[in-house]
């Protein structure tokens, strides 16, 4: 496995564990569509949470900044596709979990406002 892929997988595993410790439940991981990928789709009570996980050596701010407007558009399109396939109207939000090389993790809620 490529080292970058391994780092990404480790970051996603850490993010998943953290979110589960805070009461969210995993619905699915690595959801793909022709528009892009959503790292984690979680449930927070009756709300779906689309989670982008980012790891950057250069720190939390750099990781958060890497969720560009273009990336946000892809996340929204992929989430819309997921909800269409789900076939029901649900509340949802977009969160980000960002990590750095110092083992620092931060969870940002509602990073994309529709």
N, C-alpha and C positions, 0 to 999 in steps of 0.2 A: 504494500500500500504506500502511496506517495506520502511523504512527511506532512505536506500541507493538508491532505485529506485526513490524516490521523489527528492533527491538531484540531481540525474542524469537528471531527467526530467526538473528540474528548471534550471540546467546548460545549457541544450540544448535549452530551451526557451530563455534564456538570450543571448546565442550565436546566435540564429536565428535572434532575434531582432537587435543585433549589426551588423550582416552581412547585413541585409536588410537596415539598416541605412547607410551602406556603398555601396549601389547600387546593391547588389546581390539579386536574386530572388529565392525563394524556388521552387525546382522541386519536391522533395519528402523527407520525413523524415523516419528514421528507416528502411532503405532498408535491407532486410534479404536475404541471400542465404545460401546454405549449407556450404559455406566457412567462413561466418561471417556476420557482420552487419556494415553498414555505417550510422552514426548518421544523417547527413544532406547531401543531394545532392542539390547543388545550381547551378544557372547559373549566370555567370559573362560575360555579352555580349554574345559572341558565344562560350563560354568555359564552360564546366561542371566542377564544383569544388566539390570534395569529401572531406567532413569535418569530422574530428574526434574531438569530444568534450570531454575534460577531466577536472575533478574537483579534487583537492587534498587539504586537510587541510594544508599539509606541504609546499605548495607554488607552484609557477609557474614552477620552474625548475623540481620539482618532478613530476608534471603533464606531462610535456613534455617528461621526461625520461621514463614515463610509456608507451609511444608508442614505444614498443620494436621492434627489427627486426622481431620477430614472428608476432606481431600485424600488422606491416607494410605489411608483406606477405599476411596476411588475407585480409587486406584492398585492396590491389592490385588485388587479386583473385576475391573479391566481386565486385570491380569496373569493372573488365574485364567481369564478368558475366552480370552486369548491361548494359554495352555497347553492348554486344552481343544481349541481349534482346531488346535494343533500335533499333538495326538494322541499324545504320549509323555510319560513321566515324566522330568523333568529337574531338576537342582539349579538354584536361582535365588537371587538376592538383590536388594535394592532399594538403589540408591545415589542420591546427589544431587551435582550439580555446581552450585555457586553462584558468581555473579560480581557485582562491584560496578562503579561508574563509574570507579574508579581502575585498571581493568584487572587487578584481583586476582581470581584464580580458586582455588577450593578444591574438592577432591573428597572427599566423605564416603561411606564404604562402610557398608553394612548400616544404613541410617537407619530402616528398618522391620524389626522383629524379629517373626516370626510364631510 
